[in-house]
């Protein structure tokens, strides 16, 4: 058999086919593993979003203990420091260009502050004086989802601290800019306020969290496995044609 393959010039194509097949199958298996991981992640996300909220202090304790608390529902009570709003670039497909308003909250009975993403406002309402009804005074209680410190992804602009326009969540820089480099105790994560926290006047509009995860790993896995099957078929067709040609030619 080996001699026939060599005579037909199929040794090198066979080796290249086997190498390509191994790579394609490995990629398919990797995507299948990613599929299981993503399904578990989506299930955890859905469970947390629908779960009963926990007190903020419990969430902080769990975070400091090393637990993953991203998207955990929490409740917090305190007073908004409305004069220290930070603005995150957040264009909305339906509502147009705007920002998410991140406001530090002075936690009730605690020296720490918590940055709360109160939600979306259109550019025309970015000026707080144009949405005075939403500048709540006194203690308020909110429910929202934990969001951790962000990282600057490729193609994401640098935060413009001087202009107070932010493109990724940099908690240290936000605290420094809001409190003019003054050391201050703080909660080591953000909370995205839920839609139910939307104040009188409707702005900022709560519920800005994008709690959906893309899951195309099954599609990717089937693509790699399909390419592997195609490669086998192409080689088989080519090999059969070459072997028939050798048989028809007869002994040389």
Legacy VTK file of the C-alpha trace (Angstrom):
# vtk DataFile Version 3.0
C-alpha trace
ASCII
DATASET POLYDATA
POINTS 252 float
0.000 0.000 0.000
2.789 2.386 0.930
4.500 1.653 -2.373
1.309 2.426 -4.294
0.918 5.725 -2.463
4.522 6.636 -3.189
4.155 5.685 -6.840
1.022 7.820 -7.097
2.798 10.778 -5.471
0.403 10.771 -2.518
2.820 10.649 0.424
3.313 14.415 0.716
-0.403 15.238 0.127
-1.359 12.603 2.725
0.975 14.076 5.341
-0.265 17.604 4.658
-3.857 16.398 4.840
-3.257 14.674 8.176
-1.592 17.789 9.570
-4.434 20.021 8.384
-7.001 17.559 9.698
-5.380 17.559 13.133
-5.436 21.364 13.251
-9.069 21.619 12.122
-10.252 18.959 14.575
-8.342 20.662 17.396
-10.001 23.983 16.575
-13.410 22.318 16.439
-12.886 20.658 19.821
-11.680 23.951 21.300
-14.846 25.706 20.121
-16.961 22.874 21.529
-15.278 23.400 24.900
-15.877 27.158 24.602
-19.537 26.407 23.896
-19.910 24.559 27.210
-18.057 27.361 29.030
-20.221 30.083 27.454
-23.455 28.198 28.206
-22.427 27.914 31.869
-21.542 31.622 31.931
-24.885 32.628 30.424
-26.738 30.423 32.901
-24.837 32.030 35.798
-25.535 35.508 34.439
-29.246 34.816 34.049
-29.398 33.352 37.546
-27.691 36.364 39.114
-29.798 38.922 37.296
-32.991 37.165 38.386
-31.734 36.478 41.914
-32.650 38.159 45.170
-30.406 41.184 45.826
-27.877 41.060 48.650
-26.776 43.976 50.841
-23.824 45.954 49.512
-21.646 45.125 52.534
-22.123 41.389 51.856
-21.105 41.848 48.231
-17.977 43.737 49.309
-17.064 40.973 51.771
-17.508 38.301 49.091
-15.386 40.296 46.643
-12.592 40.777 49.184
-12.706 37.017 49.855
-11.897 36.424 46.196
-15.371 35.462 44.974
-16.509 36.344 41.487
-19.448 38.728 41.982
-19.785 40.245 38.505
-23.502 40.917 37.773
-24.538 40.058 41.327
-27.684 41.973 42.347
-27.095 44.248 45.324
-28.922 46.923 47.275
-27.242 50.068 48.533
-28.455 53.056 50.492
-26.861 56.458 50.632
-26.774 60.001 49.310
-25.820 60.931 45.757
-23.003 63.455 45.405
-24.628 65.004 42.356
-21.948 67.606 41.808
-19.382 64.903 41.027
-21.049 63.119 38.111
-18.773 61.361 35.622
-19.932 60.840 32.035
-19.360 57.680 30.018
-19.747 57.728 26.255
-22.815 55.554 25.565
-24.562 56.028 22.204
-27.931 54.292 22.085
-29.302 52.720 18.893
-32.830 53.951 19.641
-32.190 57.090 21.702
-29.163 58.465 19.876
-25.910 59.956 21.127
-25.618 60.246 24.891
-23.781 59.261 28.049
-24.240 57.076 31.095
-24.164 59.103 34.293
-21.886 57.654 36.978
-22.527 59.362 40.323
-20.641 58.682 43.555
-22.936 57.699 46.417
-21.968 58.386 50.014
-22.931 55.122 51.700
-25.257 55.521 54.657
-23.400 55.015 57.937
-20.080 54.506 56.139
-17.213 56.723 55.009
-16.930 54.844 51.694
-18.315 56.030 48.387
-19.796 53.857 45.666
-19.860 54.816 41.997
-23.365 54.147 40.672
-24.140 54.030 36.965
-27.511 55.761 37.166
-28.171 55.220 33.464
-28.484 56.965 30.144
-29.104 60.602 29.289
-29.112 62.126 25.817
-26.400 64.656 25.019
-28.997 67.420 25.191
-29.616 66.513 28.847
-26.031 65.998 29.898
-26.109 69.320 31.752
-27.582 68.450 35.198
-29.569 71.706 35.300
-31.684 70.391 32.399
-32.790 67.348 34.447
-33.042 68.864 37.900
-35.859 66.494 38.910
-33.427 63.595 38.696
-30.861 65.150 41.058
-32.180 63.365 44.117
-31.445 64.848 47.539
-31.187 62.930 50.775
-30.774 59.201 51.225
-32.022 56.884 48.499
-31.990 53.110 48.138
-31.047 51.495 44.859
-30.885 47.997 43.452
-28.424 47.179 40.711
-25.815 44.866 39.269
-22.171 44.698 40.273
-19.715 45.666 37.551
-15.991 45.344 38.069
-13.085 47.563 37.078
-12.771 47.697 33.297
-9.774 47.363 30.993
-9.023 49.441 27.949
-9.679 47.285 24.926
-8.007 47.681 21.560
-9.399 50.602 19.543
-11.042 52.106 22.646
-9.909 55.746 23.116
-8.144 56.972 26.213
-10.382 58.451 28.872
-10.518 62.237 28.590
-10.255 63.119 32.268
-10.110 66.891 31.734
-13.263 66.877 29.607
-14.937 64.375 31.976
-15.659 61.971 29.144
-14.927 58.317 29.785
-14.704 55.341 27.440
-13.806 52.541 29.863
-14.313 52.016 33.599
-11.190 53.180 35.428
-12.256 53.366 39.061
-9.004 54.851 40.369
-8.973 57.652 37.803
-12.658 58.387 38.385
-12.163 58.693 42.138
-9.101 60.865 41.634
-10.888 63.216 39.236
-14.112 63.431 41.239
-12.430 64.061 44.584
-9.428 66.012 43.299
-6.825 63.412 44.258
-8.039 63.302 47.868
-7.700 59.891 49.511
-11.143 58.518 50.274
-12.520 55.074 51.250
-14.414 53.506 48.362
-16.317 50.405 47.297
-13.993 48.438 44.955
-16.532 48.011 42.161
-19.379 49.812 40.387
-23.123 49.210 40.536
-25.338 49.611 37.473
-28.702 50.824 38.750
-31.750 48.925 37.512
-34.564 50.488 35.494
-36.712 50.679 38.638
-34.347 53.366 39.983
-35.186 55.853 37.210
-36.022 59.121 39.038
-38.850 61.620 38.496
-38.507 63.248 35.097
-37.164 60.018 33.601
-33.451 60.924 33.547
-30.995 59.316 33.979
-32.773 56.257 32.604
-31.755 53.244 34.707
-31.178 49.745 33.406
-28.219 50.569 31.167
-26.485 47.210 31.714
-25.899 45.194 28.548
-26.447 41.784 30.121
-26.308 39.686 26.968
-23.437 37.482 25.840
-22.807 36.446 22.273
-22.695 32.673 21.848
-21.717 31.532 18.364
-19.343 28.768 19.460
-21.575 25.985 18.114
-21.521 27.689 14.727
-17.733 28.005 14.896
-17.307 24.363 15.971
-19.493 23.100 13.126
-17.514 25.254 10.703
-14.170 23.729 11.754
-15.551 20.172 11.756
-17.146 20.825 8.381
-13.838 22.031 6.969
-12.177 18.889 8.366
-14.732 16.673 6.612
-14.304 18.653 3.393
-10.549 18.231 3.549
-10.916 14.442 3.930
-13.325 14.271 0.986
-11.072 16.363 -1.247
-8.055 14.212 -0.447
-10.064 11.010 -0.959
-11.288 12.154 -4.367
-7.789 13.242 -5.359
-6.206 10.007 -4.080
-8.715 7.764 -5.854
-8.153 9.633 -9.108
-4.372 9.308 -8.788
-4.508 5.603 -7.926
-6.838 4.878 -10.845
-4.520 6.718 -13.153
-1.579 4.630 -11.939
-3.602 1.387 -12.350
-4.694 2.332 -15.867
-1.151 3.222 -16.850
-0.002 -0.264 -15.831
3.586 -1.293 -15.023
6.219 1.103 -16.321
LINES 1 253
252 0 1 2 3 4 5 6 7 8 9 10 11 12 13 14 15 16 17 18 19 20 21 22 23 24 25 26 27 28 29 30 31 32 33 34 35 36 37 38 39 40 41 42 43 44 45 46 47 48 49 50 51 52 53 54 55 56 57 58 59 60 61 62 63 64 65 66 67 68 69 70 71 72 73 74 75 76 77 78 79 80 81 82 83 84 85 86 87 88 89 90 91 92 93 94 95 96 97 98 99 100 101 102 103 104 105 106 107 108 109 110 111 112 113 114 115 116 117 118 119 120 121 122 123 124 125 126 127 128 129 130 131 132 133 134 135 136 137 138 139 140 141 142 143 144 145 146 147 148 149 150 151 152 153 154 155 156 157 158 159 160 161 162 163 164 165 166 167 168 169 170 171 172 173 174 175 176 177 178 179 180 181 182 183 184 185 186 187 188 189 190 191 192 193 194 195 196 197 198 199 200 201 202 203 204 205 206 207 208 209 210 211 212 213 214 215 216 217 218 219 220 221 222 223 224 225 226 227 228 229 230 231 232 233 234 235 236 237 238 239 240 241 242 243 244 245 246 247 248 249 250 251
